[in-house]
Amino acid sequence: MTRKDMARGKPGCEGYLRGAAALGLPISECAVFEGGIIGVSAGLAANPAHLIGVGIAALRTAAPVVVRDMRGIRWTGGGLHLPYILRRSSVASQAGKGSI
């Protein structure tokens, strides 16, 4: 699926919603990974289960969780393992490793 398949690209959320539908999943059960301000805004508008900002630049966005990069991210069966968390907006907002 590309921008050409959408009526409106980012900052609209159509791409995320159509992507989830193509996988047969509700967006509320999906994770969105984005690195820029426009992408994070679009991802948040889709209302996914998780929005993860990727990279140092994502620290300047509204992403509730930001990881250094995509290395080591994996599904554990009970959630996403995120080894290089730079920011987590929650009571347990500690940099380091964690799961969501």
C-alpha positions in Angstrom: 0.0 0.0 0.0 1.4 3.4 -1.0 0.4 7.1 -0.8 -1.1 6.6 -4.3 -3.7 4.2 -2.8 -4.9 6.8 -0.4 -7.4 9.6 -0.8 -5.4 11.6 1.7 -1.8 10.9 2.9 -0.2 12.0 6.1 -1.1 13.8 8.3 -4.3 11.9 7.7 -4.6 8.5 9.2 -6.2 6.6 6.3 -3.0 4.6 5.6 -2.9 3.2 9.1 -6.5 2.3 9.1 -6.4 0.7 5.7 -3.2 -1.2 6.6 -4.8 -2.6 9.7 -7.9 -3.6 7.7 -5.7 -5.3 5.1 -4.2 -7.4 7.9 -7.7 -8.2 9.2 -7.1 -6.4 12.5 -8.8 -3.5 14.2 -6.3 -0.5 14.6 -7.0 -0.8 18.3 -4.9 -4.0 18.2 -2.0 -2.5 16.2 1.3 -0.7 17.0 2.4 2.2 14.8 6.1 3.1 14.5 6.9 6.6 13.3 9.9 8.9 13.3 8.7 12.4 12.3 6.2 14.9 13.6 3.7 14.5 10.7 3.9 10.7 10.9 3.4 10.6 14.7 0.5 13.0 14.4 -1.1 10.8 11.7 -0.4 7.7 13.7 -2.0 9.2 16.9 -5.1 10.2 14.9 -5.6 6.5 13.9 -5.8 5.7 17.6 -3.7 2.5 17.6 -3.1 0.3 20.6 0.5 1.7 20.7 2.3 4.6 19.0 6.1 4.3 19.2 8.3 7.1 18.0 11.6 5.9 16.5 14.9 7.9 16.7 16.2 10.9 18.4 14.0 13.2 16.2 10.9 11.5 17.6 11.7 13.0 21.0 10.4 16.3 19.5 7.0 14.7 18.8 3.9 13.7 20.9 4.9 10.0 20.7 4.2 8.6 24.2 7.0 6.1 23.8 10.3 6.8 21.9 12.9 4.2 21.1 16.4 4.8 19.9 16.0 2.5 16.8 14.2 -0.6 15.7 16.9 -3.1 16.8 15.8 -5.7 19.2 12.1 -4.9 19.1 10.1 -8.2 19.2 6.7 -9.6 20.1 7.0 -11.6 23.3 3.4 -13.1 23.1 2.4 -10.7 25.9 3.5 -7.5 24.4 6.2 -5.7 22.5 9.7 -5.9 24.0 11.4 -2.5 23.4 15.1 -2.7 24.4 16.2 1.0 23.8 13.5 3.2 25.3 14.5 6.9 25.3 11.1 8.2 26.7 8.0 6.6 28.1 5.1 8.7 29.1 3.8 6.9 32.2 4.3 6.6 35.9 7.2 4.3 35.2 8.9 6.7 32.9 12.4 5.3 33.1 14.8 5.2 30.1 16.1 1.7 29.3 14.4 -1.6 28.5 10.8 -2.4 28.8 7.7 -3.9 27.3 4.4 -2.4 26.3 
